[in-house]
């Protein structure tokens, strides 16, 4: 239901994307945005000769490594579910353009 969703605007690297998310997951999405921003800043400083696209690839790889480590160490059901939801929301937002 629309009452259970919330429209947020995620801004990463100058790109602003509107996402409609489950209201109960707002904290997860905000934390994910913050993590991407922090990793991006770290990698941009460390590899300042690299393009922004290469930095984003490094960020994606770092986050995938964290997820893989969690998968190998235990229960990943909630993480996988959240990632699938996030992926669907991002694809939906990209189709709006």
C-alpha positions as CSV (number, residue, x, y, z in Angstrom):
1,X,0.0,0.0,0.0
2,X,1.1,3.5,-0.6
3,X,1.0,4.2,3.2
4,X,3.7,1.6,3.6
5,X,6.1,3.2,1.2
6,X,8.2,6.3,1.3
7,X,9.8,8.3,-1.6
8,X,13.5,9.1,-0.8
9,X,16.1,10.7,-3.0
10,X,19.5,9.1,-3.0
11,X,22.4,11.2,-4.2
12,X,25.7,9.5,-4.9
13,X,28.5,11.1,-6.9
14,X,26.3,13.9,-8.2
15,X,23.6,11.5,-9.4
16,X,20.2,11.9,-7.7
17,X,17.8,9.0,-7.9
18,X,14.3,8.9,-6.5
19,X,13.5,5.6,-4.9
20,X,10.2,4.4,-3.5
21,X,11.0,2.1,-0.6
22,X,9.2,0.3,2.2
23,X,8.9,2.8,5.0
24,X,10.3,0.3,7.5
25,X,13.5,0.0,5.4
26,X,14.4,3.7,5.3
27,X,17.3,3.3,7.8
28,X,18.8,0.5,5.6
29,X,18.7,2.6,2.5
30,X,20.1,5.7,4.2
31,X,22.9,3.6,5.7
32,X,23.7,2.0,2.3
33,X,23.9,5.5,0.7
34,X,26.3,6.6,3.5
35,X,28.4,3.4,3.0
36,X,28.8,4.0,-0.7
37,X,29.6,7.7,-0.1
38,X,32.3,6.8,2.5
39,X,33.9,4.1,0.3
40,X,33.8,6.4,-2.8
41,X,35.5,9.2,-0.9
42,X,38.2,6.8,0.5
43,X,38.9,5.3,-2.9
44,X,39.0,8.7,-4.6
45,X,41.6,9.8,-2.2
46,X,43.6,6.6,-2.4
47,X,43.4,6.3,-6.2
48,X,43.1,9.9,-7.3
49,X,44.5,9.1,-10.8
50,X,41.6,6.7,-11.5
51,X,38.4,7.8,-13.2
52,X,35.2,8.1,-11.2
53,X,33.8,5.0,-13.0
54,X,36.8,3.0,-11.9
55,X,36.3,4.2,-8.3
56,X,32.7,3.1,-8.4
57,X,33.8,-0.3,-9.6
58,X,36.2,-0.6,-6.7
59,X,33.3,0.5,-4.3
60,X,31.0,-2.2,-5.8
61,X,33.7,-4.8,-5.5
62,X,34.4,-3.8,-1.8
63,X,30.7,-4.1,-1.0
64,X,30.3,-7.4,-2.8
65,X,33.3,-8.7,-0.8
66,X,31.6,-7.7,2.4
67,X,28.4,-9.5,1.3
68,X,30.4,-12.6,0.2
69,X,32.2,-12.7,3.6
70,X,28.9,-12.6,5.3
71,X,27.5,-15.3,3.1
72,X,30.4,-17.6,4.0
73,X,30.1,-16.9,7.7
74,X,26.4,-17.4,8.3
75,X,22.8,-16.5,7.7
76,X,22.4,-14.2,4.7
77,X,18.7,-14.4,4.1
78,X,17.9,-10.9,5.3
79,X,20.8,-9.4,3.4
80,X,20.0,-11.2,0.2
81,X,16.3,-10.1,0.5
82,X,17.3,-6.5,1.1
83,X,19.7,-6.5,-1.8
84,X,17.1,-7.9,-4.2
85,X,14.6,-5.3,-3.0
86,X,17.2,-2.6,-3.5
87,X,18.1,-3.9,-7.0
88,X,14.5,-3.9,-8.0
89,X,14.0,-0.3,-6.8
90,X,17.1,0.9,-8.6
91,X,16.1,-0.7,-11.8
92,X,12.6,0.8,-11.4
93,X,14.1,4.2,-10.8
94,X,16.4,3.9,-13.8
95,X,13.4,3.1,-16.1
96,X,11.8,6.4,-15.0
97,X,14.4,8.4,-16.8
